[in-house]
Amino acid sequence: MPKIYTYTEPLQADMVDAFCVLQKEFTDQFVYYEKSGSGQEVGVDVEAQGDSRRESPADAHTFCSPTRLMGLGRCIAVRDADDIEAVYEGPTHAAPVLFSFNRFDAANPQPADELFQAFPKLSLLLPEVVLIDTAEGPLLQVNSLGPVYAGRVERFARRARQSKPRERETIPYTIEMDSRTAWESEVSAALAAIDAGRVSKVVLSRRVKLTAKKVFSSKDLLVNLIDGPSKGTVFLYRYGDVFFCGCTPELLVRKHGLDVESECLAGTTGVGATEAETARLADALLHDEKNRREHAFVVDFVRSVIERNCHAVHIPAAPVIKRLQHVQHLHTPVHAKVMEGRSVENLAGQLMPTPALAGMPVGESLMLLRETEPYNRGFFGGSVGYRTADGDGAYSVAIRCGVFDGEMGWLYAGCGIVAGSDVASEYDEIDMKLQTILSAFEGKER
């Protein structure tokens, strides 16, 4: 059992600004940054006001403030967080934070994109330096396999205090679109499998290539996502010269003490040019039979996993609307109390991949995707998250994302195919979803 020495003290600087300065020294970087608290990016309950559009209350069942964690360097990688023994040093007590990035279909024999192939296959990674946001203020945590050298902590603290306010940077780019003909063929194959009774739903994805007109860094995209308009959880995994990042709206599972939270997110429409048009689109989505069927597959699957691991399970009978910057989704929140012996990473493993990213039944959908999609998804559609040494943690679904090398990259997005799906509208839906990761290239006004 490795012994980890963890020194934690208050951070006398803005957390993101400090990261921007300190990241220059490290090629391993990890970020899990909620732009708002659990459930807070959804709207208000307007049903009582005579509107048939229903949205989640902004503070419903929220049991923790936004989780914001930023890691630098790699102290150690472990398979099980319970295998480490933490020795606490410094004026503040905070459990070591381990980050986790998991592939969508780790057993897929197809080679992943060359950028994804550069990442190692590791379970949990403990950074050398972690910046932690808390209700009392940000913290600086330094981890070591031996007692933490005080001068090292002071060097990081001093550099953080000297950080300057960050700036967003616009990165011009071109997009090489994928083939509509190929997409039509993939959707036809999916619908044929549905008609034959092989699957009830399958989630197809598209991949498009981006080429930048100037060199960019992981920091550039991170700052643009954090300070930009897209809603959700910003994540980043950098290894050497390649990095995977995005802003996901979908929580997979969160554990805080005995409390467990998850969500079902499936069924999509656009955001209108006016509030009235947005409300009309939301109301149509709530009453759309095809999208409600697609959403129900996810709810049934998540319910089955949560009920065999938890008690006091609460899942509403009908979905509500989760409104984001570029799209709106059907959303069903899930809350429960976890049974003894269930870890957050175990729950995440049972939930992945959900029917929202694979299809239903999950196993057969994965086989169909291996046959149909011309690429291995890598981290896209997998899970990203963290686990603390004391057992709390959260994982989100890695969507609205891309993988980059500072000059080019691949962008990914998907949509659920069920009986009655229209090939053109599903293609357009993915275009809407791609706008989230494209917003990472929008900084200063042009």
N, C-alpha and C positions, 0 to 999 in steps of 0.2 A: 504494500500500500504506500504510494508516494506521499511524502509530507510536503505540503505547500505552505510557505510562509507568505502571509497576506498583510501588507501594510496599507492602511486607509486613513486619509485625512481630508478635511474640507478642501475643495478646489476654489481658489480665489480668482475665478475667471469664468466667462461664458463657456459653456461646455463645448459647443460646436466650434467656436473660435479657437479654443485650446486644441481640439482635435486637428484642426486645419494646420496648426503650427507643428504639433508633435508628429503628425503622420509622415512628415518628410524623412524621418529616421527609420521607418518600418515598411517592409514590403508586405507583411501579413496584416490585414485590417479586417475588422468585423464590426458591423453596425446593426442594431435592432432599435429603431427609433419611431415610437408612436407619435404621430403629429397631434393626436388628441387622446383622451382617455377612452377606455373600453365603452363602445356604444355611442360616443359623443359626436361622431360625424354624421349620424342619422338625424332626421328632423324632428318635428314636434307632432303630437297627436292632434290631427286636424279633423278627425271623424266627428268629434263632439261639436264642431263648428258647422256641421252640415255638409262637409265634403266627404265623398266616398273614398277618397285617397287616404290611406292610413300609413302613418310613419311612426317609427319607434320613438318613445320619449327620450330626450337627450340624456337623462341621467338614470334610465331604467337599469336596475340590477348592477350598476357599476360599482365594483368593490375595490378598485385600485386606481390611482392616478396614472397618467401616461407613463409607460415604461420606456426609458431612454438610456441605452447602453452603447458605448463605443469602445472597442478594444483594439489594441495595437501590439504587434509582435506575437510570438508564440512561446509560452513558457513550457507547456507540455500538452500532449494530446492523449486522451484516455478513452476507453470504451464505455466505462460506467462511472458516472459522477460520484457514486458512493464509494469508489475505490480510493478516493483521495482523503487525506487527513489534513485539515486546515489548522494552522497555527496563526493566531491573530496578533498583529502588531499595530502600533500607531494609536492615535488618540480616538479613532472612530472604529466601531465594529460593523463590518459589512462582509457578508459571505462572498467567497470567490464566485465569479461569474464565468460559466463555460458556454461557448457559442456552438451552434450546430447547424450544418447545412447539408441537406439530404436530397439525393437524386429522385426523380419521379419514378423511374423504373430501373432500379440498380442492376437487375438481372438481364436487361435488354442486351442481346448479343451484338446488335448493331453498334458501330463506333459512333460516339458523340461528335459534335462539331469540334474542330481542332482546338478552339479556345476552351471548351469544357474539359477536354482531355488533359489540359495542363493542371487541373486541380487534383490534389491528392484525395484519396478515399479515407477519410477520418471521421470518427463519430462525434467527439466532443473536444473542443479546443479551448484551453485556458490561456488568455493573452498575458503578456508581460505587464501591460498597462491597461487599465480599464477606467473610463470616465462614466460615472453613474449619476443620474439625475434622481434626486429625492425631494420630498415635500419640504425638507429643511434646507435644501440647496445642493449643488453638485458636489461629488466626491472624486478624489483621485485615489485609485487603488493600484498598488504595485505588487506583483506576484513573483515569487522566486522559489527555486528548489533548495535554497539555503536562506539564512537570516537576511532580511532586506537591508542593504547598505543605505544608511541614512542620506549620504551625499547624493545617491542616485535619485531618491525621492525628491530632494530639494532641487536637483537639476531640472527634473520634469516640471515641478511646481513653478520654478522661476521662469522657465520658457512659456508656461501657460499664462502666467501673469503678464508677460510681455506681448501676448497675442493682440492683434488688431482686429477690428470688426471685419468680418468676411464680406466679400462681394460676389454677386452672381455674375456669371460670364456666359454670354451667348456663344454657341458653337454651331456655325453653319454646317449643313450636311446635305447629302443627297441620299435618296432611297432607291434601291433596286427592288421593284415589286416582284412578288411571286406570280406564278401563272394561274389565271382564272380557269383555264382549261384543266389543269392538274387538280385544282380545287374541286371543280365539278365532278371529276372522276372519283375523287376520294369521298365526296358526299354521296355519290351514287352507290359506291361500294358499301358505305355505312347504312344507307337506307335499305339496300338489298339484304344486309345482315339482320336488320330490324324486321323486315318483312318475313324473313325465313325463321324468325323466332330465336335467333342466336343471341341477340342482345335486345334490351328495351331502350337503351340509350347509349350513345358513344360520344365522347368529347374529342372532336378533331381540333387541330391547331394549325396555324400558319406561321411561317418563319420568313422574315424579310431582312435584307442586308442593308446596313447603314454604313456610309463612308463619310467621314468628317473632312471638312475643308481646312481644318487646322488641328494640330495635336491637342488632345484633351486628357485630363487626368480623372482618376476615381473621385478625387476631392471635388472637381468641378461638377460632376453629375450629382454627387451627394448633396452639395450645397444647394444646387438648383432644385432638387427634389424636396429637401427639407424646407426651404424658404419659398418654394413655388406653390401654386394653387391646388395641386393634386392632393387628395385626402387618403388617409390610410397609414400604414406602417412602412417607413423607409428602411430598406435593408441593403447591406453591402458585404460582399466577401471578396477581398483582394488577395491574390496569391502571386507574388512576383509581379510580372507585367500585365497580368490578366485580371479582370474583375467582373463580378456578377452583381447587378444591382437592380432595384426597382422600387415601386411603391404599391404595396398590396392592400386591398380593402378587406381581405378575408382572413379572419382569425381561425386557426384550426383548433387549438385548445389552449387554455390558460389554467394554471393551478396556483392558488394562493391559500396556503394552509389547507383546509379541507374543501374550500370552495373551488368548483370547476366551472368554467365557462367555455362554450363553443358557439358556432353559428353555422347556419345553412345558407349558402349564397348561390342561387341559380335562378335564371330567368332575367332577361336584360332588355332594356329599352334605352332610348337616347334621352338627352336633356334638351329641352326646347330653348328657343331664342328668348322667350318670355316666361314669367312665372305661370301664367295661365296655360301656355302650351306644355310646360313641364308637368303641371298638375294633370292635364288631359292625358299625356303619355303614361304617367304613373297609374292613373285610374284604369286605362286600357290594359296595362301590364297586369294589374291585380285581377282582372277579369278574363285574361287570355288563357284559354284552355290548354294550349300547347305549352306555354311557359309554366303554368301551374303543375302540369304533369312532370315536366323536367325538374321543377323544384321539389316535388313530392318524393322523387327517387332519392334525393340527397337527404331530406328529412328522415325518411325511413331508415336509411343506412346509419346516419349519425345517431338516431335514437337507439338502434340496436347495440352500437358500441358503448354509448354512455350508460344504458340501462344494465349492461352486464358488468360495469365497473363502478357504478355509483348508485346512490339512493337519493331520495328527495328530488327526483328529476322533474324539471319544469320545462315543457316545450309547448308554446302556444299552438292552438289548433289551426291558425291561419297565418300566412306570412304578412309582413309589412313592407314598406318601401325603404330602401337604403339609397339615398341620393348622394352621388359623388360628383366630381367636377365634370366628367365627360359622359357618364352613363348613370342609369338607375337600375337597381337590382331588387328582386324579391329576396326578402331577408327574414329568417326565423331564428331568434336567439335561443340559446340552450343554457340552462343553469342547473347545477346539481351539487351534491356533496359526495366526495370521493371515498371509496372503501379503503380500508387499511391495506398498505402494501402496493398500491398503484402509483407509479411515478408519472410525471408529466411526459417524459420521453416514451414511456410505454403506451400511454394513451395516444400520443401523436402517431406512434407506429401502427396502432390498430386503426386509426382513422385515415391513414394514407395508403394509397391514394383514394380520395373520396369520389363518389359518382359525379361530383361537380368538375373533376379533372380527368376522370377516366371513363366512366359510364356505368351501366348496370346490366348484368352483374359485373362486379369490378374485375374479377379474374379473366373472364371471357373478353371483356372490353380491352384489357391490356394486350391480349393476344391479337385482337383485331387491329389495334393501333400499331403493333409491330409489323403487321402485314400491310397496312394502308399508308401510314406516314413514311415519307422517304428519309427521315432523319431520327436520331435518338434525341429526346428532349433534354437530356442532361439534368441540370438543376431546375429548369422550367417545369412548374407543376409539382415540384417536390415541396419540402417543408424547410423553413428557416426559423431559427429561434434561439433560445438560451435556457439554461438550467443553472440555478444557484446551488452551492454546496449544501444548503439547508433544505432543498427540495422544492422550492417554488420555481416557476418558470412559465414560458409561453412559446408556442409555435404558431406561425402563420403560413399560409399557402403561398408559394413563390410564383405569383402571377404579376402581370403588368410590368414586365422586366426584360432585361437583355444582358448579353455577355459581350465584353469589349476588351480591346487591347490598347486603347488610346489613339487609334487611327481609324478603326472600323469596328463593326460589331454586328451581332444578330439580335433581332427583336422578335419576341414571341407573344402570341395571344391565341386563345381558343374559344370554342363555343360548343354547346351541347346540341347534338343531333338526335331527334326523336321522330317518330312517325309524323308526317305533316310538315317537317322542316323544309324551308325554301332555300335553295342553294345561294341565290343572290343576296337575300336578306342576311343570311348567316355570314357571308363574306363581308358585307357592310358592317355587321356587328363587330367583327374582329377589327376592322379599321377604326371603329370608335374606341375600342379598348387599347389599341396601339398608341393612342394619343397620350396616355398616361406616361409611358416611358419616353416618348418623344418630348414631353414637357421637360425632361431632364436636360435638354439641350437649349432651353429657352431661359436666358438670364436677363441681361440688360435689354432695354428697348432697342430694337434695331435702328 
